[in-house]
Each structure stands twice: as C-alpha cells, then as structure tokens.
C-alpha cells in the first residue's frame, strides 16, 4: 500500500494530473490495493476536511486581498510608502519593497500583493529608466513577503493541516518578514550604485508630504491594524480577523474611498471563491492522503531511517530546507505543505524541534518558493505585468534569491527569531 | 446545449455569491455576538462551515471549466504535439474517473448522513453532505466536456 501511494503520487503529478485529483487518485489506488478500507472514506474525508473553521481564513483573506486592491487602499498605501522612501537612491525600487511589506499586512497572498504593487510600480520604474530585468525581479522577490508578513494563506493552510496555532505562526512571520524586507532593500541599494543617473532619488523628504499621504492612507492601513492587532491581542482568531478585514474593507471601499461599486461585489465574491477553491479542493482530497500516511506509519519509518543514519536536528533542518527549496522551484507551495507536512511534522517532533519554529521556517522557505523559477507564482505575475519572460528575468533574480536564502539560514539556526515574538503575545 | 450550460454556470455562480454573502454575515455576526452582546451564537460556526463545503465544491466545478486547477505541466510542454494531445486525454480521463468515484461514494454517504443531526443547528446532515455528490456531479460534467474537447482535438488535424 505504501509503495502504491508513494510511487503513484509522483507519477500522476508528472503526467500532469492536477494536484487535487492526483492526491485523490493515488490514495484511492492505495486503498483499492489494500482492499480493507471501504471507498466511502473518499467522500467522507472530502467533507470533513472542508468542514473546518480555521480553513475559512483562506476564503476570507483572498477576498480581503481583492478588496484592498480594488477599493483604493493599495494605491494610497503606495503613496505613503513613496513619501517615506522617496529620498533614497533607487527610491522607486525601495518603495516597491516597502509598499509590498505594508500591503502584506492586509493580504495573505503573495500573488495579490505582487499584482497590487507591481501594476503601479513596475511601469513607474521602467518609465524612469530602471533596468527592466531588475525591476521585474525585485517586484517578484518582494511578493514573497505577502505570505511571510501576517496574515498568510500559506500559514493558514500549514496551521490547519498540522493542528497548530495559526495566530502564533502569523506573529512568528513578523521578524523574518522584516529581515527579508531589509535585505531586499539592500539589494536595491547595491544594484543602484552601479546603475547611473536613472536611480537617483525621486524627491526630497518632507514631513508635510508624509503627513498628508499618511492621513489619506489611514483608512487603508487601518485594515492592517485591525487584522494584525486583533490577532496580536488574541481578540480574534485568524478566521475572525479575516472577516473583520473583509467587512471593514467593504465599508472603506464603498463609503470612505468610494472606489468600490456595489455591482462589482458579486464578481469579486465569485473570483475569490474560485481562487480559494483551487486550494480548498486540494485540502479536501489531501485529508484522505494525510489520514492514510498516518495510518501507514510513514513518518515513523522516515524518522527511524534518519536517526539510524545518526542525523541530528541540524542535519534534519538542512535536509528539509534543501528539499523544500527544490520542490518550491517546481511545485505550488501550498500543495507542498499539504502533501509533506503530515510526514515531516511528526519527524520534526521526534528530533525535539520546536514545532512553532519548524512551522515558520517551512512557511518562509515555501514563500521563497513563490519566487524561484521555473515555477514561481509571484514571478509569473511580475513577468506578466512587465511583459518579460521568466528566462530573461532569472539572472536578475539571483541577488534577491541569495539574500533570501541567507535570511532563511538565519531563521533556521536562530530559533528565537521566530519563536520569541509569538510566545510574547500568545503564551 | 451551450445555452443550457451557460445557464447552469450562472446558476452555480449565483449560488456561490449567495452562500459566500451569508457566510460573511454569519461569521461577522459571531464576532459581534461574542464581544458586543457577550452572547456568542451557537449555530453560526457550524452554518459557516457547511457553507464553506458547498462553496468550495461548487467553485471547484467553475475552476475545472476555466482550467484553473494547479498541476505540474513540464512533461506536457516537453512532449511532441501528438504525445501532448494523448497526454491531455489521459489526464482528463483520470480526473473524470476520480470524480465518478467521488460522485458514487458521495451518493452512498447521503444514506449515512440522513440519520445524523448536526450538533449545533439540529439540521439533518443530509443537507450538508449533499454538497459532495452535487459538487462531484458538476465537476464531472465539466471534466467530461474537457475530455470530449481533447478527444475532438485529436481527430481534427492540427
């Protein structure tokens, strides 16, 4: 049974069967092979995996992301970031990274953030004469911050499939997000030193301008404060904070900024439902897969194999990071979480690794997977806005990927970076 | 035929909109109930969860129509045109097979569900579980259409 499952899955994926149905098929084949479990569990597990309140945050954060974009919040947050960062060399690239960080506080999706900021900043940077490959690469890389800085759809899925606190994971992403954001701004700075006149600062710093743009962005930033504040203080669960963000976003978009129209809302609901359904249906068929993996005691076998080969937690973490970076290059990050976490979590536990630390490390790693070619979700979005091909952009991505991997190593081997803040707020 | 399909898809979208709207209002009401009125409603979370099951399965049918479901398509691009056409047929056939199984088992599970009552709202679980066979049937329909299209593509010379 184990062999059917573990050989069947990669074969089905390689053939091009969509992840959700490949998981369902491989598990069904394994069940048929074993012959002892009635197939009705396929339908039953589909229902019980979707019948979950924490998972609902996926649906709601998808919607919150599109409200933020279409409701006029994204534009004003970018203007505020511009007022703060316009004084530096390579200012437009700094603004792109900074604005993505701020907007990541509202949306949990890297692609939504890349689209919201990229659609404004990529054309602006190109017009100013920045190197197009660099422009596309830095915006794609900044998109990884979307699911690192809370809220995060990747962390919602991770928390749900492993039964760990989503709130703690969210807060654990704050410091790694700030580190990576800072590193990416460093990449902008270094690139600009060689770049020539195009990269000179766009404007002088003025407190007046910071104040006006801040004032205009307050309703939009309020959405981030409501979501983050609710989670940090423990007032809301992730799902509840998401619904507050949605309701607040509608109110601001419809009556404060007046950029949303009521007749647009049904379309936004269907779009958010479809983008979520892609993830939810994988969760639905993966519930069965995870159940079978646990039943076949695959984690125990993996843990025993590693321990017999005298691996310690450091070796294990290096192996996991390498494996996830590799898979992140070729597969959708959320699918990797859903398939591998039922196996890796119990193994991490046997090595005595703090599961909160492990969860954040995995989430950050797979967020970097959104950027890595050839399959990178934020890379696709940035390339399509910039009308460039992934092949062209890839060399320009290397500095950003390099610093992100350094950051990844840092948070992997310095656990307090991920665990100190969450335990401070949610003991 | 295509008119009926269009109508069906619009009906699905309408259902998603209604259910999503009710879900948002319900969860929002739950938060308000807890903090403002100090009386969390007992039924809200359960209703929202059941709506989520429905939304996910209905929207998934629309995703099949728009080929939105995530897969790994490297082999597909590497294959020569004829091989690619055959591979696409194979993939659609396997997805269709799985959905057929889900439909059959989803219908079977309704009998089990019909004798259960939901703990919070006290409704028959049949209404909640109905999402599985209905969703599977709609996905199956869209998948069969894709399979038909890929077969036709094989017969018409490129």
Interface residues (C-beta under 8 A of the other chain):
Chain A: X12 X13 X14 X15 X16 X17 X18 X19 X20 X21 X22 X24 X25 X28 X39 X40 X42 X43 X44 X46 X47 X50 X51 X52 X53 X55 X56 X59 X60 X63 X235 X236 X239 X240 X243 X244 X246 X247 X266 X269 X270 X272 X273 X274 X275 X276 X277 X278 X280 X281 X282 X284 X330 X331 X332 X335 X375
Chain B: X13 X16 X17 X20 X21 X23 X24 X27 X28 X30 X31 X35 X45 X48 X49 X50 X52 X53 X55 X56 X57 X58 X59 X60 X62 X63 X66 X68 X69 X70 X71 X72 X73 X74 X75 X76 X87 X88 X90 X91 X94 X95 X97 X98 X99 X101 X102 X105 X106 X108 X109 X112 X128 X129 X131 X132 X133 X136
